[in-house]
Amino acid sequence: MSLVRGSGMKSPEGSPDVFSCNREETGALLRLMDKRLKGNGSSMKKITVLFVMLAMLMGACALADRQAEMLLNAAVSELGYTATKGGYSKYGEWGGKAYGEWCSEFVSWCVARADEVYGENMLGNDYPLQTSCADGAAWFKEQGRYITVNGGLKGEEGQFYLADGVSVEERPYIPQRGDLIYIEWYKYNRLDHVGIVEFVTQDTDGAYLVHTIEGNNHILGPTPSDVRRYTYRLDDPSIRGYGVRENGLVGTALKMGSAGGDVVAYQKKLIELDFYNDEPAGKFGKGTETATKNYQKKRGLSVTGVADRETLMMIESEIAEKREQAEEKAREKAEAQAQAMIDAAKEAIAANWFGEFDPYDEEAAWSRLMADITVLDVDQKEKVYLSDGPNGNRKTTAEHRGFFFGESVAVRVLDEQDGWSKIQAYNDYDELEEGWVRPGRLRTVTPNKTWGMIIDKRTQRLYLYKEGRLVTELLVSTGTTTGQNEDFCETASGEFLLISATGGFWSGNLWCDQAIRFNGGDLLHMVPAVYRGENVGVNPDGTGDFSVCESALGSRASHGCIRVQRKENEDGYSHSWIWKNLRTEKNIKLIVWDDDGRKLKETDDSAAVYYNPDGGEKFHADQYCPGVKDRYLPLTELKYGALARYPYTELTACSACQAPERPEKVATWNAVIDRAYEELGMTAP
């Protein structure tokens, strides 16, 4: 008996019975196959078989499929598990029916276990979450990855290999490791059992044997049922199909009146290619026929309205290309965004105002908050214009540039000449700017020894500290970086003092309450309420509509001020708490932590994120994200690493629940930061 690895082919009569991954043996094997084929005639069919064999063998020489190995490792570890006499199994309990049939649940449990151990995201993507054989087979059909054998069930006839058009009935599929095997026992035209293909062998008499790992096989196994290995002949009439891991392997000619999972899969592909805009209901009707004709006409095919082999092959090719392009587009977008920031990154790194530190590292954060700062010794709303040298000549007269506000804005002294001081700080465009000021314009301030705050523009969070301890964090919105005034609207980075409680103010139709000044015209205030007229947008109690601005908390959305959440968090804090308890405190230091020049946080591929499969555009860190409507909760779990794969390439990070950045953005941006450090001759953190 020898091991077989292959797909979609039947061994030519008299051909060798060994299918090996050894590259040194492949050439000899092919030459022997070719010789025997020639000895039996040179028909096109036999030439086709040779090329299919070649493709199969070259594929077999590749590394073993990683996902199949992980799944089978999980299944092997369960061998010997036995249900109780009452029928209880841990797999059934996991699937929701502790005392029910559990063959399907065993398979899904093994996939979930492999995901957990190896940090994959196979369940729901590469394998179905199935609680019945019919559901599992239907899932594979909708994915276009179900292959019928022995005629399948009634209505499943007519499959053929897309590569050469040979019918599956004529050349039975040889399953691969990690495929799922579906079995019918009772002849009721329904699937009764499912298992996992471990490997295939070929016996000395030429018969193919399929070796599986299964749970709850109460026909061949003992009672109570257990997890064990089984072996079937490839032509065993109880085998009705395989759920395979390879896309685009087989197809079925579909036409008016066709129905089922194959039609669902076909309709979904037409939708993806913008040829069909109805629900993929699984019935090939007039709408599907019209869409098929439109596709065939557009692609220069025979316009028949029948999804024949030529049509299916072209659709498969287009789908594969589109998905590859989507993943490449996501990578290119991340690279373009990162490259656009390289100069700012180098500037921020070189200036060294903001290095890497963890706001949860209380000692490091508190050390920064307690360090003395230098401010301009003039009124908090007065602008001090910079000179281009120690001479009194103005450096610039450009709007929003060339000055710093007094009393609350920390500046760094770079040089001293003739009593003049060369200083540096971030201007209203969030650019590091430097220039000279006259003697006597600077003073040193010791920050408040009890309270301190850090605003992280990356995470859009306010971190509040008391006497060296992080007491809470709140959602904020700093200035937007998109739109007409994107440069001016971005909140200036730097170190500041909360200098005066100014109270509420209007900004257009926004009422911004409980404001505390920290940088000239920049204020820390409650998230605004929107008023759209005397009655429109006003709640019955006379308050404005907070929903618009509150939905943007956790992302950049303000005109430059810092908006802070109104609703109390789990710790009982909100902006109203800050207003009530801290507005009279003197010299509380506020660090607005820039994100230029900082690496993005890396996330383990196995970490759970969540999304709404019903048209959701974001992925989330919280399965019950408050930014998602209740009817879509709880969200569906997804492994972070799967975001790099189609169809998740277009999902964006939800800021409301602080979801991590996309993996390709993290990888690309961090590479840019490393390069910026390298170009500066510095060592990256």
Secondary structure, 3 states (H helix, E strand, C coil): CEEECCCCCCCCCCCCCCCCCCHHHHHHHHHHHHHHHHHCCCCHHHHHHHHHHHHHHHHHCCCCCHHHHHHHHHHHCCCCCECCCCCCCHHHHHHCCCCCCCHHHHHHHHHHHHHHHHCCCCECCCECCCCCHHHHHHHHHHCCCEEECCCCCCCCCCEEECCCCCECCCCCCCCCCCCEEEECCCCCCCCCEEEEEEEEEECCCCCEEEEEEEECCCCCCCCCCEEEEEEEECCCCCEEEEECCCCCCEEECECCCCECHHHHHHHHHHHHCCCCCCCCCCECCHHHHHHHHHHHHHCCCCCCCCECHHHHHHHHHHHHHHHHHHHHHHHHHHHHHHHHCHHHHHHHHHHCCCCCCCCCCHHHHHHHHHCCEEEECCCCCCEEECECCCCCCECCCCCCCCEEECCCEEEEEEEEECCEEEEEEECCCCCEEEEEECCCCEEEECCCCCEEEEEECCCCEEEEEECCEEEEEEEEECECCCCCCHHHHCCCCEEEEECEEEEEEEECCEEEEEEEEEECCEEEEECCEECCCCCCCCCCCCCCECHHHHHCCCCCCECCCEEECCCCCCCCCCHHHHHHHHCCCCCEEEEEECCCCCCCCCCCCCCEEEECCCCCCEEECCCCCCCCCHHHCCCEEEEHHHHHCCCCCCCEECCCCCCCCCHHHHHHHHHHHHHHHHHCCCCCC
